[in-house]
Structures are given as structure tokens and as C-alpha cells.
Amino acid sequence: MTPPLPVLVDPTRSLLSSRCRSIMTADFEAAPDPQNAEPVGDPTLIRLRSDLAALRRLGKQYDGKSGDTEGVLRLVTPWLPVAEGRLQAAEGSSADQARWRSLTDEVHASSEADFVTASSAARSLLRGLVEAFLPGPSVSEIADRVRRGIADGALPPGTLLSRMRILADAGLTSASGTRVDLALQDLAADGLVVVRYSNQVLVAGPRSAYDQATVAADLLRVLVSTGVYPLMSSLPVQQDLSRLLAADRSIVSRALHRLHEEGYLSVQHSRRAVVRPVPPAPVSGPPTLEDLVGRLRSAAPSGTSLDRAGLRKSCRRAKGWWHRRSVPDAESLREVRQSLVAAAADLLPLAARRHPDDPDAHAALGFAVTAALHDWPAEREIEVWRLACAATAVLDVLDLAGDAT
């Protein structure tokens, strides 16, 4: 989790050092009134950008030994009251308040520092003000939007939050990305989201009772018991299984070892899992193509579009839901599932004709049918996962059908 910005000094103390105060006295008449900062709008942005350009010019004059520190402070000091006004306006966001405290404290501290330190602090403050004066909701308003989504169930536990999506929903551009990051810091401090080391942000909260390794093992057990993976046959390598099961390899490994312990599979390090010749429960022989196609056609709704572009779009939707851990409404799930079933019924015969004697291709067809049809779960999160598995399998069948489509 990104740590909150440090509070360097007690905010109740005077925010102006003697050096800053003397410079500010000379230039205060030209500074914008912090009480009227919000309505100033474009003229304020123009002046901020002009001062940033002037700061860059001072930087170009720096020879590595000495620089115009006084000039830097003359540029940035008039903006301190504005930044302190932003601190007061950020009352609803502890992360935003910490941000403005840090920015102003660094400028105050730089009054006794070298040119590089002073110009870096000034640049950070002016850039922060430029972003703050861009239109759009504040940090606390963005956090409140996400809070409402979590509270009403639109963002269930485990949902992957996209910073770009939050920006777009708030009507902001990437230039205001700092607001989203600060809002997520506030939400993390409240325990509503979790920030991973990879910088992914997930909605926190009690997770569903299901364990993904368990449901993955359940699907693999069905594939063995129905003969999709026949006795003595090898399962796909773990990398391919991870893709088919839309799961991390660690989860796939746990699922395989669970079936190994149950006696369905033989699992050895660095080798493909093999179906044991004598499993602990009766298994069926490999399903015929006619059986697979018959099952699909009996379940496929009439009038479903078989357009290949539309099929790929449905597959992307299904996989996207699972990647974001979002749970769409039941009607959307049903529509995508029906399109996958109808497409698989159309594609299976074409794929089988192109690969008549390929056991791996036949297993891929069986996986697609099982993922698309077998006992859809009542839990919506598991249903989203199964739909992602079915989408991956149908895309594989589409590739196997190749030019025949």
C-alpha cells in the first residue's frame, strides 16, 4: 500500500520562515486571494504555468555549483497562501491534507536550502496547484463515489478497481490522476480497498466462501469423470491449464494436488499430470463428437447470432468481468453464456473435421462443452469465473476451426 504522505511539522505553527516572510511581503500584493482561489479559474492556471516556465528557465541557468535560490523563492512564495487554502479545503480527505502539508512544508524548509532542493520543492508545489485548479470533483468526492459503489453492491469484494475507469466516470483526464490516487489512499485507510504490491487496487471486505482451487478441482474432476481427459491420458501443461482455468499457476497446482490426493491424477514435479488407470470413482469413456454437439445444440437458444466478431466481443466481455472481478447483472451473464453455447455448437463440427485424429484437439472440444454446460453454479462469482473459462475454451475451438469458419 502506498504510505500516506508524511506530516513534517505541526500545522498549528506559523507556516512562514523569516526568509520566506520577507520575500512574501514584497510580492503579496500580486498573489491570488486564497479565499477566492476556486473561482479564479483560467487566469490562475495561466499564471501558474507561467511561473513553472520561469522556474524551468532558472534551472537552465544553474551551472551545477550555484543557482538563483532567491529567484525560486520569489516565484513560489506568493503561492503559499493558495496552497494553505487548498489544505483547508481538503478537510474531507486526510490523504489530500497530508499532501498539501508536505508540499508547503518542503517549500518552507527550502528557504534555508540549496538551489536544487528549493527548485524541486517549488516545482512540486506549483504542479500540485496546477492539478488542483483543473475542473472536476475533489479527492473526497471521488472517494465518496467509490464508497457508494461499494455500499450498494455495484463493487463487490474482490473487484479490481481501474484508476482510468474512475477518472473517466468522474469526468477527469489523466492529468488529475493524483486525485484518484489520493482518494484510493483514503479508502485504503478506511479499510474499504486493498493496495497490492503490484499497485493493483481491490475492493476489500469479506470474500465469498468459495476457494478457487476447490472450484477448479471440481471442474477438473468432472473433465476426468466424463472422459474428456481419458484414463492414462495427460492433462495440458500447467501453463495451459492456468489459461484454461483463468487462474494463477499456484491455484492450478493446488487443484491438481488435490485430485492427486483423491486418486484421480498422478502428479509429478515438472511433468504433465496423468489420469490414473484406476480412479477412485467410475468414469465414462471419451465422449463422441455427436454427443458433444448434441448436448450443445439442445442447450443453444434459437436465433442467437453466430457472427464471429460478435463472438469475440462476448468472449472479451466474459474474460473482462473475471479479470476485474466484477459481477454483472443476471441478464448480461445469460446473454453471453447463450452466445458462447450457440457458437460452440456451430464451431465444434468444423474443428473436429480439421483435426479428426488429434486427441488434444478432441480434449479441447470436450473442455469447451463442459465449461459451457456443466451444472452452472448458484454463486454469481463462480458463475463469472466459469464464464471466463468457457470463453477461453470457445476461442480455442474457433482457432481449431480456422479457415473452415
N, C-alpha and C positions, 0 to 999 in steps of 0.2 A: 504494500500500500504506500502511496506517495505520502511522506510525512508532512504534517502541516508546516506552514512557513513559520520560522522562529520569531518570537517576540523579543526584540533585542533590548528594549528599555521599557520602563514603566510609562504607560501612555499619559499618566497624570502630570508628568514633569513638563517643563517648558520644552517645546519641540525645536527651538532655535538656539543654536550656539551663538556666542557673541560674534563670531566672524560672519555667520550666515545672517544674523540680525542686521549687522551694519550694511551688508550688501543689499538686503531686502529693503531697508529703509530708503535707499536711493531709487529702487525700481518698483516699489509697491504700488505707486500710482498707476503703472501700466498693467498690473496683474488683474486678471478677472476676479470678480467678487465670488467667493466660494458659495455664498448663499444663492447666487443666481447662476451657478455653474451649469445646471441641467439645461435651461432654456437657451444658452448661448449658441449651441449648435455648430454649424459650419465655420463661422469665424474663429471659434476656439480651436477647431481641428486644423484650420489653415495656419494659425499661429503656432500650434504645437509642432506641426510638420516643418514649419519654417525654422523653429528653434532646433529641431532634430537635425535639419540640414546644416545649420550653423555649427552644431556640435560636431558633425562629421568634418566640417572644414577645419575646426580646431584640431581634430585628430590627425588630419593630414599634415598639419604644421608641426606635429610632435616629432622630435628628432631622436627619440629613444633616451634622452637624458633629461630634458626639461620641456614643460608644456605650459600652456596658459590656464592654470588651475583657477585663477581669479575669473577668467572669462567663462569657464564652465559654470562656476557658481553664480555668476551674474545671469546666465541663461536659465538655470534650473531653480534658483531660489524663489522667484516670483510665482512659481507653480506649486510651492509647498502648501500654501493655504488651500489651494484647489484639491491637492491630494488629501489633505487633512479633512476637507469636506467630504471627499469620497469615503474616507474612513468612517465618518459619522453616518453617511447614507447607507453603509453596508451593515447596519445593525442586525439585519436578519440573517447574516452569514458569517459565522466565525472564521471560515477559511478566507473570505474576502477581506474581513477586518485584519486578519494576520498578514495578508498580502500587502495592504496599504501601510500598516505599521512598519513592515520590513522595508518597503521602498522608501518611506520617508526617513526612517532611522538610518538607512545607509547613506542617504544624502547628507544628513546632519553629521554623521561620523566622518564623511569625506571632506568636511571643511578643514580638517587638520591633516588630510592625507595627500598622497602624491597625485599627479595628473591622471595616471591610468585608473586609479581607484575612483577618483572623483568623476571622471568622464563615464566610467562604467555605471556608477550609481545614477548619474544624471540621465544617461541613456535609458536605463531600466524604468526610471520614474516617468519620463516623457512617453515612452512606448506604452506603459501601462495606462497613462491618461488618454492617449490616442484611442486605445481599445475601449476604454470606459465611455468615451463620448460617442462611440458608434451607436446607432439606434438599435433598439431591441430590448427584450426582457433582461432583468438583472440576474445576478447569480442566485439570489434567494428565490426569485420567480421561476427560474429554470429548475431548481431543486424541488420546488413545490409541484411543478408539472409531473416530475418523475414520481414524487411521493404519491400523488393522486393515482397514477397508473399502477403503482404497487398496491395501494389500498383497495382499489376497485377490482383487482384481479387481472387487469389487462397486461401486467408484467408479473407473471407468477415467479416463485422462487426458481433460481437457476437460469433465468433469462439473461442472455448475453446482451449488454447494452452497447449500442453503437454510438460513439461520440458524434459521428457525422449525421446520424439519424436524429439525434437530439438537437443538433444545430439546425437541421432542416425543419424539424417540427416547430422550433422556436422562431423560425424566420430569420435565422442568423447565417452569416457566412463563416468560412474557416478563420477569418481574421478575429472572430470572437471566441475562438476555441478555448481561451483561458477561462472564460465564464463557465463553460461546461466542465472543465477540469476542476475548478473550484467548487462547483455545485456537487460534483461527484465526491469531492473530499468531505463536504458537509454530510452527504448521505452515508458515506462510509463511517464517519464519526458517530452518526446516529444508529449504526448497525444495520442499515437498510440495504447496503450493497457491499460487495467484497471485491477488492482490487487484487488480482493475481500478480505474480512476479512478471508474467508476460505482458502486464499492463492491461489485460482484459478485465472488464468490469461485469460482475454478475449480480443479479438480484439475490440478496440473502434471504434467510428465513428457513423454516422447517422444510426439508426436502421430502419428496414423495417417499413412501415406504419401500418402493421397489429398488432393487440393486441391479445395475445394468449388466453386471457379469451374470447374474441369475437369469435375467430375461434373455440374454444372448445364449446362455447354455440351454435354455428351454427351446429356442429356435433350432439350435444345432441338434438337439436330441430328436426333434421332430424330423429334421432332414435325414437323420440316420434311421429312425424307426420307419419312415415311409419309403426308404430305399433310394432316396435322391443321392446319398452317399452310401453305396452298397457295401456289403461285408468285404473286408480285406482291401477296400479302396482307400486312396489317400485323399485327405481334405486339401483344399488350397493352402498355400503357404500362409504364414501368419500375416504378412503384409497385405495379401489379397483378402484374407478373411477380415482384417481390420477395415478395409474399404467396404466390403460387402455388408458388414455388420455396423457400419458407421460408428465405430468405437475405437478407442485407443488400443494399442497393442497390449498394454498391460491388462486391460479388461478382457480382451480376447484370450490372452494367456490364462487368466483365472478361469474363464469359461471352459477352455479345453482341459485344464487340470481337474476341474470338477467332473467332467464326463470321463476323464481317465480314472478318477477315484470310484465312479459309479460302475466302471467296467465296460463302457461303450467304446472308448477310444484307447489307443496306445500312444502315449505322448512321450517323445524323447527329445532331449536338447538338440537344437539345430536341425531337426528333421520334421517333415510334414507329419501331422497326426494321422494315424491309420485306424480305420474301423476294425474292431476286433472280430475274429471269426465266430465267437460265441458270446454275443452280448447278453446282458442280464435280463432282457425282456424280448419278446418276439418282435421281429422286424419284417417288413414287407420286401418283396423283390423290387427291382428298379421299375419305376412307373413307365408305361409306354407313352409314346408321343400322343396317341389317340386319347389316352386317359387324361394327360395333362391339358390338351386342347379342349377336351370335352368339359373338364372342370371349369376352365376359364370362360368358355362360351356360355355355359349355363349361368355363370355369375355376371357376365358382362351385360350392361344395360343396352337397350336398343337405341339407335340414334346418336351414339357417342361419336364425336369427331375423331377421326384417325389421322388427322393432319400431323406430319412429323414435326413441324415447327411447334405446333401446339403441344405435342407430346413432350418435347424437350423443355418447353416452358413449365409444364406441370411437374416434370422431374426436378427442375431447378427450384420450384416453389416448395416441394416436399423436402428437399435437402436443405434449403434455406431455413425452413421452420425449425428443423432439428439443430442446425448449426447455431441458430440464435436462441434455441431453447424456448421458442415462443409457441403458444398453444392457440391456434386459430379456432374459429367457431366450427361447430359440428358440420354445418352445410359445406363449408370450404373443404374440410377433410374428406367428406363423402364425394364431392365432385372430383377431387384429384385422384382419390382411390379408384373411382369408377373409370376415369380416363386411363389409368395405368392398367387396369384389368382388361379393358377393351383393346388397348394397344397390344398387350401381351398376347391376347387370343389371336390377333391378326398377324403378329410377328413370329410366333413360335413355329408354325409350319415352314415359313420361309427360311428361318435359321436352321431348322433341322435338315432341310433339303441341301443346304450348303455344307453341312457338317454331319453327314449320315453316320459315320463310324468314329466319331470323336467323343470319348467318354467325358472329357472335361466340358465340352460344349453341352452334352446332354445334362450334366450336373448343373450347369449354369441355367439351363431352361427349367429344371426342376426347382432350383433355388428361387427363380423368379415367381413360379406358380405358388410355392409355399409361402414366400414372403407376402405375396399379394392376397392370398386367400385364407390361410390357416387361422382359424379362431381369433378374430380381431379382439384385442383386449378392451376391457371397460375403462381402464385408466387412460386418460387423454394423453398424458406424457408418453406412455409406452406406445400408444397408437401413432403419435408423431414419429417416434423412433422407427417403428415398423414401416411406416410410410416412406421414410428415408431409405430403409433397406430395399423396399420394393422398387423405389425409383432408381436406385443404383443398379439393381438386377435388370430392370426393363431396359435401361440404357445399354447394358451389356448385350442383351438379346438384340437390340437394334443394331449394334455393331456386328453381331454374328450374322444377322440377316444381310447386312452390307448392301451390295448393288441390287439385291432382289427387291428392296423396298422402292 
